[in-house]
Amino acid sequence: MWLTKLKTALVLENIEQLSSLLDEMPQFESIEQIEEVSYLLIQTKSLIEKNKAETAQILIQLKNNLNFLKSTQEEPPSSLNLKF
């Protein structure tokens, strides 16, 4: 059952479900199951690393967008700018 849930979460790229499944990993009874889980964990690691890289790229783009928006705004008048 756990193995099926892991496969489903991996196919659907559901990071939250993968995380919760990894927290409750059961004991496996056969070498075949261990090998299958090992392969799936490698795939899970790749998916998480891909997601991490995409998130970093999005954050960089957001930072660039914010910097651009700040550079196009007029500077507010200084409170020390006294006119006589």
N, C-alpha and C positions, 0 to 999 in steps of 0.2 A: 504494500500500500504506500509506504513512504517513498519507495523508488518510483512508483507511478506518479506521485505528486511532484517529485523532483523533476521528472521528465517533462511533465506538463508545464511546470513553472519555467523551465529552461526554454521550451518551445515558445511559450507566450512572452518570454523575456520579462517575467514578473520578479523584479529584484526583491521586493518586500517579502514575497512568499519564499523565495530562495533563502533569504536570510533567516526566516523563521524555521524553515526546514533544516538548515545547517545547525541551528541551535539545538534541535531535538533529534540528532542523528542516532539511529538505533544500531544495535550490534548485528552483524551480518553472519549468515550461517555457512556460506560456501565461498570458495575462491572465485567462482564465476560472478557472484554478486559483488564481491569486493572489487574485482576488475572492472565491472560495469560501473559501479559507483565511482571508482577512481577516474575513469574516462569522463563521466558526467561532471565530476568536480573540476576537472581540467577545463571542460567547456564552460562551466559556471564561472570559473576564474577569468576566462577570456571575455565572457559577457560583461562581467563587472568591470574589468579593465577598460573595455570599449565604452561602457557607460560613463566611467570616470573621465575618460579623455573627452567624450562629447560634452559632459558637464563643464569641464575646464574650458573648452572652446566657447561654450555659451557664455560663461562668466566673463571671459576676455572680451567677447563681442559686446556684452552689456556694459562693461567698463568703458570700452571705446565709445559706445553710444552716449553714455552719460557724460564723458569728457567732451564730446562734440556738442551736446546740448548745452553744457555749461559755457563752452567757448562762444556760443552764438547768442547768449543772453547779455542784455545790457547790464552793466554794473550798476547797482543801486547807488544813489548819491550818498556820499559819506556824511555821517552826522557831524563831522568836524568841518564841513564845507560851509563856512559862514560867509554870507553876502551882506555887504554894508551899503 
